[in-house]
Amino acid sequence: MSEPCASDHRLRTEVEDVHALLSLTGAHNVFGVSAGAVIALQAALELGEIHKLALYQPSLSFNEVSHTRWGASIRTRTPAQEARVRARHSVEGNR
């Protein structure tokens, strides 16, 4: 079982952990589930080494709109654009 998180543990901490794993393994593909999908989205926004992103049930909603309504609009964007849009929605939705 994991230790309790430090009081200064934030999304930034999780992104730093993703960066460390990608650097250590040389991986470029990221899969995230639920809150992990939100972390993956933010990491894709900030880290250039993520080439492919797969998400399952990201815990997102913003302005009372769930991810299912905005998801269809991003299918026409490039993968990099999709990652930036998803990450932006994730951050904006958690304010």
N, C-alpha and C positions, 0 to 999 in steps of 0.2 A: 504494500500500500504506500502511496506517495505521502511525503511529509506535507504538512500544511504550507500553503504559499506564504511568502514573505509579504509584509504590509505594502511594499513597493512593487509587487508583482503586477504587471500590466500586459496588455496586448503586445507592447514593444518587447517585453521579455520573451514572449512566445515566438515572435518573429526572429529575434536574435537566436533562439534555440533552433528554429528551422534553418536559418543561415548556417549555423555551426554544423548541422547534420548534412546539409547540401555540400558544404565545403569539404567535410570529412569523407563523404561517400562519392562525391562527383556526380550525384544524381541531379536530374533536371526535371523530373516528373513528380508531382505532388498530388496526393489524394487526401481529402479531408472529409470528416463526418461530423455533422452537427456543429458544435463549437469549434471543432478542428477545421471545419470548412471555412469558418470565419477567419481563423488564423491563417489558413492557406491563402485566402483572398487577400488579406493584408500583406502577406509575404510576397505574393505575386505582384502587388502594386509597388512594393519597395525593393524587391530583389530581382536583378536582371537575369539571374541564372535559372529561373523557373521557365521551362519551355512548354510544359503541358500541365494542365490543372484539371483535376476531376473532383467534383463535389457531390456529396450526398446529403440531402436534407440540411442545408445550412440554416442555422437558427437566426434567420433574418426577418425583420419586418421594420418598416419605417413609414411614418405618416399613415399608419394603419393600413399599409399595403404589404401583403406578403410577397415573398420571392417568386411565387408562381405567376403574378401579374406582370412583373418587369422582366422575367426570364425569357419570354418569347421575343422581346425586342432586341436582345443581344445576340441572337443566333446569326444575324447578318454581319456581325463585326468580326474582325480578325481575332485570333486567340489573345493577343496582347491587349487589344482594345477591350475584349470581354473581361479580362482579369482586372484591368483598371476600373471599369465600370462597376463590376461586382464589389471590388474592394472599396471604392468610393461609396457605394450604397451601404456597405457594411458599416463603415466609419460614420457616415451621416446618420444612419439609423440608430446608432448606439449613443447618440448625444443626448 
